Amino acid sequence: MVKNLWNAKDAQQLHDNAGPEEADRQLALRVYTSRLIGQDPDMVMHGGGNTSVKVSRQNIFGDKTDVLHVKGSGWDLETIEAAGLPGVHIAPLEKLRQLDALSDEDMVNLQRSNLLDSTSPNPSVETLLHAYIPHKFVDHTHATAMLALANLPNVKEVLAEIFGDKVAFVPYIMPGFELAKVAADVFDKNPNVEGLLLINHGHFTFGPDAKSSYELMVDHVSAVENWFERRADTQPHAPKIQLSAKSVLPKIRASLARAMKAHTGNQDQAAPFLDLRTSDQILRFLAREDLDDLATRGVATPDHVIRTKAFPTIIASDDQGEIDAAIDKFINNYKEYFARQNARVPDQKTMLLPTPNLFWVHGLGIIGVGSNAGAARIAADLGVQTVQVMEWAEGSGGFYPINEDDLFDMEYWALEQAKLGKAKPKAMLGKAVLITGGAGAIGLAAAKAFRDQGANIFLVDRDRDGLFAALNELGMDHDGAIVDLCSEDGPQTAVDAIVSRFGGVDVLVSNAGAAWSKSMLEMDQDTLRNSFELNFFSHQKIAQAVARVMQVQSTGGSILFNVSKQAVNPGKDFGAYGLPKAATFFLVKQFALELGELGIRVNGVNADRIRSGLLTDEFIASRSKSRNISAETYLSGNLLKREVEASHVAQAFVALALAPRTTAHIMTVDGGNIEASLR
C-alpha cells in the first residue's frame, strides 16, 4: 500500500539549499517529490511515469520567460536530479496546440530545439501534456492500483463511484501530440478536477505546489487500493505442480539460446538472463483455473510491452521437450502477430527478437528475461506488478487492456524503442559469472574486471562481512551467497544459488584458496587433508557442478581455475599448499580434455606474490626478512622488477574467458619467474 512520505523538514532543507533563485528552489522541490514517487514500486515502476514543474526564468537578454522542467529520457524518478528535468520554453509548445496534426519526429525536434540547454536529454514523450495542463506541478504515474482501475470494462462508473467528479476520464491514445490535445480538452471542460485517468495507461494529478500535487497522487492511489482490497479474492489456490529452479531455469535458458541463435544466425549469441520471483500471492495466482485465458489478455500498461512483450509463456513441466515446445509456440504466434500487424501499418517494420520475455511457471513463480541481469529484473518487476493488476481487476469486473493494434503500435513505436538504448554491447554482456573466494583481493578484482566488461557477477565466500562489502562495491544487479565450499554440499549449493538468481552460469572463476605453511617432515594428516579440501576438492566439485549446468544450457562456457606457481615451482615449507595446487594444475587439463566436445573451455592462471588473503602484510614481512630484503624488493622480485597486483590476475581471467579458441591453457601472471615458466 502506498504511503505519504512527505517530510516538511527535508523539503524545506532542499528548498533552502537550492540557492536564491526561486525557479531553482521550485525545481529542488520537484526533484524531492519525484524521488518520493519513484521510491515506491506501487506508485511507479521502470519509467512508468514522469513529473514536471513550470517556473519563470531570466533569459540571456534579461527578459522573463516561462519554462517547463519535465523528466528527461533515461532518468529514473527514484534517483533523479535537477539535470534529469530539462527545461523547455513553454510558449512554442503551447503554440503547437493550434495544429491539427504533428508527427512524432517533428514533436521531438521542436522540443529539443526549445531546450534551455542543448546538451540536456530528450524531454518526455508526454511533455506536451504536461505543458497544456495549466497547473504549476504535474505528476504522472503508472501506479499499480490505477492500472487495475484503468483496465476495467466499466472504468467510467467505478471512477465516478470512487471520486465523483474529482477525476476526469481520458480515452486511450498513444502518448504524444494527439493525446496531449485530447487530455487538455478534457481538462478545459473540467477545470476543477484534481486529476485525470488515462484509460489503459495511467494517472495524472496536479497542483500549485509540490506538496499538494504529490499528496493528491497518494490520496488517489490509496482510495483506489482500498476500493480493490474490499473486493479482493484471497481464496487459496493449491499449486497443481511443484517445479524447482535448478531443474527448470537452465532448460529455459537453453531453449531461449537455441531460438535466439536460429533467429540471429549468430552462433556466439549470448544466452539471456532469467530473474525468478515467487511469493504466496504469485503461487496462488499461478494456480488459478483461468490462468491460460489471462495469459492471452495483454499488458497492464502499453509501455510494458517493450520489456515483457504482450503475453507470457506458461511452463508446466521441467521436461526439455515440453519447454522447447512452449517457447516454439510463442515464437510462431509472435511471427504470425508481426506479419498480421506489419501488413496493417504503412511503414514496414523489422521484426524484433520473437522469443518470450516473461514466463509463468506453475508451482515455481514468474520469470523475467533480459539480455543482462538488469533487463531481466525489470521484466520480472513488471511481471509481478501485472499479477497484482490482473488479480484486482479480475475480482472487480475483469482485466481488459488495449487491443492488438494498439499493442503493436506501441511495441514498434520508435520513441518507445529508444528507451532501450542503442549503445554497443560490451564484450561480456549476457554472461553470468560465478566467482569463488569473491570477497578476497583476487576474487573482487576479477569481479570488477568482468563487471566492467558487461557481465553480471555472483560472488561466493564464507566471510559474511567481506561478501556484503564486495557486493556493495559491485553495485546493483550483482549478487552472492555465503557458502563454505569445504562442506559436503557447499559447491552444489553455490551453483544452485547462481542458477536461481540468474538462470544459469556462463563463466566460473574457481578462486577460493588458503595457504598452510609447514615442512613435509612436520606435516600432519589433518593439515594436508584440510588443504586438499579447499585447494583441490572444492575446485573439482564446483567445476563439476557448473559443467553439468553448462551441459544442460548447451551454450558452451568457460571454467577458470586460480592455480598457482606453486604447482610447478614449489617453495620451501609450502608442500601443504603446493601439492593440491599441482593436482589442480592437472585438473585443468583433465576437464579441458573431457569438456571440449561440449564447447566448454577450461583454463587456469598461475600467479605469484599477489597481496591477498594468502599473501598478507605479515607474511610478506616474514618472507622478506628471511631473505634480508625489503617488502618492495620481495614483491618485485621478477624479471620485470614490478609488483604484480590482483588486477593483473583479474585481467588474465577476463582474457582467457574472451579467448574463444583457447582451452587447456595455463597463463602465468608473475612478472616473470623463469623457474615457474611453463615453456
ROMIBA-534220 format. One line per 5 residues: number of its first residue (from 1); for each residue z, y negated, x of C-alpha. Coordinates in steps of 0.05 Angstrom, whole numbers, plus 5000, padded with zeros to 4 digits. Layout:
! ROMIBA-534220
NUM) Z,Y,X | ...
! end
This chain:
! ROMIBA-534220
1) 5000,5000,5000 | 4983,4931,5026 | 5039,4883,5046 | 5044,4808,5053 | 5050,4798,5129
6) 5052,4722,5129 | 5105,4694,5175 | 5115,4619,5169 | 5145,4612,5238 | 5087,4649,5272
11) 5036,4609,5232 | 5068,4543,5249 | 5072,4560,5323 | 4998,4578,5326 | 4981,4515,5287
16) 5021,4470,5335 | 4996,4504,5398 | 4923,4494,5378 | 4923,4422,5403 | 4918,4353,5370
21) 4852,4364,5333 | 4862,4382,5260 | 4799,4425,5260 | 4827,4467,5317 | 4893,4474,5281
26) 4860,4499,5217 | 4817,4546,5258 | 4880,4574,5290 | 4909,4589,5221 | 4842,4621,5203
31) 4849,4666,5264 | 4921,4683,5245 | 4907,4705,5173 | 4843,4741,5195 | 4885,4784,5241
36) 4936,4797,5186 | 4879,4823,5143 | 4847,4862,5200 | 4910,4900,5220 | 4918,4932,5151
41) 4868,4990,5143 | 4879,4989,5068 | 4852,4918,5068 | 4793,4920,5115 | 4761,4974,5159
46) 4710,4971,5215 | 4670,4909,5200 | 4681,4914,5125 | 4699,4841,5115 | 4694,4770,5141
51) 4731,4705,5137 | 4715,4631,5143 | 4744,4560,5143 | 4710,4494,5131 | 4730,4436,5177
56) 4707,4367,5197 | 4688,4356,5270 | 4661,4299,5311 | 4591,4309,5339 | 4565,4283,5406
61) 4549,4216,5375 | 4619,4207,5348 | 4599,4220,5275 | 4639,4266,5230 | 4603,4329,5208
66) 4623,4387,5163 | 4627,4454,5198 | 4636,4525,5174 | 4673,4572,5222 | 4655,4643,5200
71) 4666,4712,5230 | 4613,4728,5282 | 4577,4794,5292 | 4611,4842,5339 | 4682,4816,5327
76) 4738,4855,5295 | 4784,4818,5248 | 4845,4854,5277 | 4835,4823,5346 | 4791,4763,5330
81) 4798,4699,5370 | 4771,4629,5357 | 4707,4646,5395 | 4695,4701,5343 | 4689,4649,5288
86) 4627,4610,5309 | 4618,4541,5280 | 4555,4526,5238 | 4534,4459,5209 | 4543,4465,5134
91) 4492,4414,5108 | 4429,4453,5128 | 4460,4516,5097 | 4473,4481,5032 | 4401,4455,5031
96) 4376,4526,5032 | 4404,4537,4963 | 4345,4498,4935 | 4296,4552,4958 | 4272,4608,4912
101) 4269,4658,4969 | 4286,4665,5042 | 4272,4723,5089 | 4329,4754,5129 | 4294,4733,5194
106) 4289,4661,5172 | 4361,4661,5148 | 4387,4687,5215 | 4343,4639,5254 | 4366,4578,5214
111) 4439,4598,5221 | 4431,4606,5296 | 4394,4540,5302 | 4452,4505,5270 | 4508,4533,5313
116) 4553,4484,5348 | 4550,4528,5409 | 4484,4563,5423 | 4519,4618,5461 | 4560,4639,5401
121) 4550,4707,5367 | 4507,4711,5305 | 4546,4687,5244 | 4560,4739,5190 | 4502,4760,5145
126) 4546,4733,5089 | 4552,4664,5119 | 4513,4631,5062 | 4560,4660,5010 | 4620,4631,5049
131) 4584,4564,5053 | 4568,4560,4979 | 4640,4573,4955 | 4670,4503,4956 | 4740,4524,4979
136) 4765,4509,5049 | 4787,4580,5065 | 4748,4642,5042 | 4769,4715,5053 | 4723,4775,5041
141) 4747,4847,5048 | 4729,4918,5030 | 4800,4937,5011 | 4807,5010,4990 | 4833,4994,4921
146) 4779,4941,4908 | 4725,4991,4928 | 4752,5041,4878 | 4751,4987,4825 | 4682,4962,4845
151) 4652,5032,4836 | 4680,5046,4766 | 4629,5053,4709 | 4670,5006,4666 | 4687,4957,4720
156) 4680,4895,4677 | 4730,4919,4626 | 4781,4941,4679 | 4772,4876,4716 | 4789,4837,4653
161) 4848,4883,4638 | 4879,4870,4706 | 4861,4798,4719 | 4839,4768,4654 | 4791,4712,4673
166) 4821,4701,4742 | 4768,4743,4778 | 4694,4737,4764 | 4643,4793,4766 | 4582,4792,4812
171) 4527,4845,4804 | 4505,4887,4864 | 4456,4853,4911 | 4447,4866,4985 | 4482,4815,5028
176) 4440,4755,5047 | 4407,4695,5014 | 4398,4724,4943 | 4470,4749,4939 | 4496,4681,4963
181) 4457,4644,4909 | 4478,4691,4853 | 4551,4691,4874 | 4550,4615,4879 | 4521,4611,4809
186) 4575,4657,4783 | 4628,4614,4815 | 4598,4550,4787 | 4604,4578,4717 | 4676,4598,4731
191) 4703,4544,4779 | 4776,4560,4764 | 4773,4633,4786 | 4817,4659,4842 | 4767,4710,4867
196) 4701,4747,4860 | 4690,4822,4854 | 4622,4843,4881 | 4603,4907,4846 | 4595,4968,4892
201) 4611,4922,4950 | 4677,4884,4959 | 4721,4826,4940 | 4730,4751,4955 | 4789,4704,4949
206) 4793,4631,4969 | 4840,4572,4971 | 4855,4504,5000 | 4895,4533,5058 | 4900,4597,5098
211) 4965,4620,5066 | 4942,4614,4993 | 4875,4649,5005 | 4909,4706,5044 | 4965,4715,4993
216) 4915,4717,4936 | 4879,4773,4972 | 4944,4811,4980 | 4964,4799,4907 | 4896,4820,4880
221) 4893,4884,4921 | 4965,4901,4904 | 4952,4892,4829 | 4892,4940,4833 | 4931,4990,4875
226) 4986,4991,4823 | 4936,5000,4767 | 4905,5061,4801 | 4972,5091,4822 | 4994,5093,4749
231) 4934,5137,4734 | 4931,5177,4799 | 4921,5252,4798 | 4977,5281,4841 | 4969,5353,4818
236) 4969,5400,4878 | 4905,5438,4892 | 4914,5500,4935 | 4862,5507,4992 | 4817,5566,4978
241) 4800,5576,5052 | 4840,5565,5116 | 4800,5548,5177 | 4823,5527,5247 | 4798,5470,5290
246) 4786,5515,5351 | 4743,5563,5310 | 4702,5511,5274 | 4693,5448,5315 | 4656,5477,5376
251) 4608,5513,5329 | 4593,5449,5290 | 4583,5413,5356 | 4536,5469,5379 | 4495,5465,5316
256) 4491,5389,5317 | 4469,5391,5390 | 4415,5441,5375 | 4389,5399,5317 | 4391,5335,5358
261) 4352,5366,5415 | 4299,5390,5366 | 4293,5320,5336 | 4293,5280,5401 | 4257,5331,5445
266) 4309,5315,5498 | 4339,5379,5526 | 4393,5338,5560 | 4414,5307,5494 | 4490,5300,5494
271) 4529,5336,5441 | 4564,5289,5392 | 4638,5277,5389 | 4678,5301,5329 | 4741,5268,5301
276) 4783,5312,5256 | 4830,5283,5203 | 4877,5323,5160 | 4935,5309,5113 | 4964,5336,5049
281) 4921,5287,5010 | 4857,5308,5046 | 4871,5382,5038 | 4886,5371,4964 | 4821,5333,4957
286) 4780,5387,4992 | 4807,5439,4943 | 4780,5401,4882 | 4736,5440,4834 | 4686,5382,4832
291) 4680,5375,4908 | 4607,5396,4910 | 4590,5343,4858 | 4630,5288,4893 | 4593,5304,4958
296) 4528,5280,4925 | 4554,5214,4898 | 4547,5167,4958 | 4588,5117,4997 | 4647,5074,4977
301) 4612,5010,5000 | 4540,5002,5024 | 4553,4986,5098 | 4589,5053,5106 | 4520,5087,5104
306) 4502,5066,5175 | 4565,5101,5202 | 4572,5161,5156 | 4503,5169,5124 | 4502,5174,5048
311) 4532,5243,5039 | 4579,5291,5075 | 4564,5363,5093 | 4612,5415,5065 | 4633,5472,5111
316) 4667,5532,5080 | 4664,5583,5137 | 4671,5588,5213 | 4611,5634,5216 | 4559,5602,5263
321) 4501,5623,5219 | 4532,5591,5157 | 4548,5528,5195 | 4476,5525,5221 | 4450,5535,5150
326) 4494,5479,5121 | 4471,5430,5175 | 4398,5451,5168 | 4402,5440,5093 | 4429,5370,5104
331) 4373,5355,5154 | 4319,5379,5106 | 4348,5339,5049 | 4352,5277,5093 | 4280,5285,5115
336) 4258,5290,5042 | 4300,5229,5024 | 4269,5190,5081 | 4198,5210,5062 | 4211,5193,4989
341) 4241,5125,5005 | 4193,5106,5061 | 4136,5114,5012 | 4170,5064,4966 | 4182,5006,5015
346) 4126,4961,5041 | 4148,4961,5114 | 4146,5031,5142 | 4209,5053,5178 | 4222,5101,5235
351) 4269,5157,5215 | 4338,5156,5246 | 4372,5218,5272 | 4374,5263,5209 | 4438,5301,5226
356) 4503,5291,5186 | 4556,5242,5208 | 4611,5267,5163 | 4638,5336,5146 | 4685,5361,5092
361) 4714,5426,5118 | 4752,5470,5069 | 4824,5483,5088 | 4818,5440,5151 | 4800,5367,5140
366) 4749,5312,5146 | 4707,5306,5210 | 4674,5243,5233 | 4614,5249,5280 | 4591,5199,5332
371) 4557,5191,5399 | 4625,5178,5431 | 4698,5182,5410 | 4698,5111,5383 | 4638,5122,5337
376) 4668,5188,5313 | 4735,5153,5300 | 4701,5100,5257 | 4662,5152,5217 | 4727,5191,5206
381) 4765,5129,5185 | 4712,5112,5134 | 4712,5184,5110 | 4787,5181,5098 | 4781,5115,5061
386) 4726,5145,5017 | 4772,5202,4997 | 4823,5153,4970 | 4769,5112,4935 | 4740,5175,4903
391) 4808,5201,4881 | 4828,5135,4849 | 4760,5124,4816 | 4753,5195,4790 | 4822,5192,4760
396) 4804,5127,4723 | 4734,5134,4696 | 4692,5160,4753 | 4663,5142,4821 | 4593,5113,4813
401) 4567,5077,4876 | 4499,5046,4889 | 4435,5086,4877 | 4389,5118,4927 | 4340,5060,4932
406) 4397,5012,4949 | 4426,5061,4999 | 4361,5067,5036 | 4351,4992,5037 | 4419,4984,5068
411) 4414,5043,5117 | 4347,5018,5144 | 4363,4943,5139 | 4351,4913,5208 | 4410,4866,5202
416) 4457,4923,5187 | 4429,4969,5242 | 4440,4912,5291 | 4515,4923,5283 | 4510,4988,5321
421) 4485,4954,5384 | 4425,4969,5427 | 4456,4969,5496 | 4431,5020,5546 | 4478,5080,5544
426) 4520,5096,5605 | 4508,5159,5645 | 4567,5198,5616 | 4562,5174,5544 | 4577,5231,5497
431) 4616,5271,5549 | 4687,5296,5534 | 4723,5304,5600 | 4787,5345,5608 | 4828,5326,5670
436) 4890,5365,5690 | 4943,5331,5732 | 4917,5269,5696 | 4978,5226,5709 | 4973,5233,5785
441) 4936,5188,5832 | 4872,5230,5837 | 4874,5250,5764 | 4879,5179,5739 | 4827,5154,5788
446) 4780,5207,5763 | 4795,5189,5691 | 4778,5116,5704 | 4714,5134,5741 | 4689,5179,5684
451) 4711,5127,5632 | 4672,5073,5668 | 4610,5118,5662 | 4619,5122,5586 | 4658,5187,5580
456) 4719,5197,5536 | 4778,5227,5572 | 4832,5277,5554 | 4889,5280,5604 | 4936,5338,5613
461) 5001,5332,5651 | 5073,5356,5646 | 5100,5286,5664 | 5110,5253,5596 | 5123,5182,5621
466) 5067,5187,5672 | 5018,5213,5620 | 5033,5157,5570 | 5027,5105,5625 | 4960,5133,5646
471) 4933,5135,5575 | 4956,5063,5566 | 4913,5044,5626 | 4853,5081,5599 | 4854,5046,5531
476) 4831,5065,5462 | 4792,5129,5446 | 4822,5169,5503 | 4878,5219,5493 | 4921,5271,5525
481) 4974,5325,5518 | 5038,5343,5553 | 5027,5414,5577 | 5058,5459,5630 | 4997,5494,5658
486) 5041,5547,5691 | 5066,5571,5624 | 5033,5632,5594 | 4995,5594,5540 | 4991,5527,5576
491) 4917,5527,5597 | 4894,5552,5528 | 4938,5500,5494 | 4906,5445,5535 | 4836,5468,5517
496) 4854,5475,5443 | 4881,5404,5445 | 4817,5372,5470 | 4776,5413,5421 | 4819,5389,5363
501) 4814,5317,5388 | 4740,5311,5409 | 4708,5373,5380 | 4695,5406,5447 | 4693,5396,5522
506) 4635,5379,5569 | 4670,5369,5636 | 4732,5400,5666 | 4765,5368,5726 | 4816,5421,5746
511) 4860,5377,5789 | 4933,5396,5778 | 4969,5418,5841 | 5031,5413,5885 | 5046,5429,5957
516) 5101,5474,5984 | 5116,5466,6058 | 5146,5527,6093 | 5126,5571,6152 | 5099,5641,6138
521) 5157,5672,6175 | 5207,5639,6129 | 5164,5646,6066 | 5198,5677,6006 | 5160,5710,5949
526) 5183,5660,5896 | 5154,5601,5935 | 5088,5635,5946 | 5083,5661,5874 | 5101,5592,5845
531) 5047,5560,5888 | 4996,5612,5865 | 5014,5600,5792 | 4998,5525,5797 | 4947,5522,5853
536) 4905,5582,5833 | 4922,5616,5767 | 4926,5552,5726 | 4857,5533,5752 | 4829,5602,5738
541) 4858,5605,5667 | 4838,5535,5645 | 4768,5544,5673 | 4762,5610,5635 | 4785,5577,5570
546) 4738,5518,5580 | 4679,5563,5596 | 4689,5601,5531 | 4685,5536,5492 | 4623,5516,5531
551) 4592,5583,5516 | 4601,5571,5441 | 4574,5499,5447 | 4511,5524,5483 | 4503,5457,5517
556) 4519,5476,5588 | 4574,5437,5622 | 4608,5421,5687 | 4671,5453,5716 | 4700,5417,5777
561) 4758,5441,5820 | 4801,5399,5866 | 4805,5449,5923 | 4830,5422,5989 | 4811,5420,6062
566) 4869,5470,6070 | 4822,5523,6042 | 4781,5521,6107 | 4825,5484,6157 | 4897,5507,6148
571) 4955,5465,6170 | 5019,5489,6203 | 5074,5507,6153 | 5024,5498,6095 | 5009,5571,6081
576) 5040,5569,6011 | 4991,5514,5993 | 4931,5537,6033 | 4929,5609,6010 | 4919,5595,5935
581) 4871,5538,5953 | 4830,5587,5994 | 4828,5632,5933 | 4807,5573,5890 | 4752,5558,5940
586) 4725,5628,5927 | 4736,5618,5852 | 4685,5561,5852 | 4632,5608,5878 | 4651,5665,5832
591) 4650,5623,5769 | 4585,5590,5791 | 4553,5658,5800 | 4574,5683,5732 | 4565,5620,5690
596) 4499,5595,5717 | 4458,5631,5664 | 4497,5592,5611 | 4477,5526,5643 | 4549,5514,5666
601) 4553,5484,5735 | 4614,5497,5778 | 4631,5455,5839 | 4690,5432,5879 | 4717,5376,5922
606) 4753,5386,5988 | 4795,5324,6001 | 4844,5308,6056 | 4901,5259,6066 | 4899,5223,5999
611) 4960,5183,5978 | 4984,5221,5916 | 5039,5264,5888 | 5021,5314,5942 | 5018,5264,5999
616) 5077,5218,5984 | 5100,5160,6027 | 5158,5202,6052 | 5111,5259,6071 | 5063,5212,6106
621) 5121,5182,6145 | 5145,5251,6166 | 5076,5275,6189 | 5063,5210,6225 | 5130,5213,6261
626) 5118,5285,6283 | 5052,5262,6314 | 5084,5199,6343 | 5033,5155,6308 | 5035,5103,6253
631) 5024,5119,6179 | 4959,5079,6181 | 4934,5117,6241 | 4952,5183,6208 | 4915,5166,6144
636) 4853,5142,6182 | 4852,5200,6230 | 4780,5218,6215 | 4710,5206,6243 | 4701,5142,6202
641) 4770,5116,6221 | 4781,5095,6149 | 4835,5116,6099 | 4807,5159,6043 | 4832,5137,5975
646) 4838,5172,5907 | 4780,5130,5881 | 4734,5162,5934 | 4753,5231,5909 | 4740,5208,5838
651) 4670,5184,5857 | 4656,5254,5884 | 4676,5287,5819 | 4631,5240,5779 | 4573,5251,5828
656) 4579,5326,5820 | 4583,5320,5744 | 4519,5279,5745 | 4481,5327,5791 | 4441,5369,5741
661) 4415,5420,5791 | 4477,5428,5835 | 4525,5487,5829 | 4569,5529,5875 | 4576,5467,5920
666) 4637,5440,5955 | 4635,5366,5971 | 4680,5344,6028 | 4716,5277,6020 | 4758,5267,6081
671) 4726,5211,6122 | 4701,5264,6170 | 4745,5321,6193 | 4700,5363,6237 | 4748,5423,6235
676) 4743,5423,6159 | 4668,5413,6154 | 4632,5470,6119 | 4565,5466,6155
! end
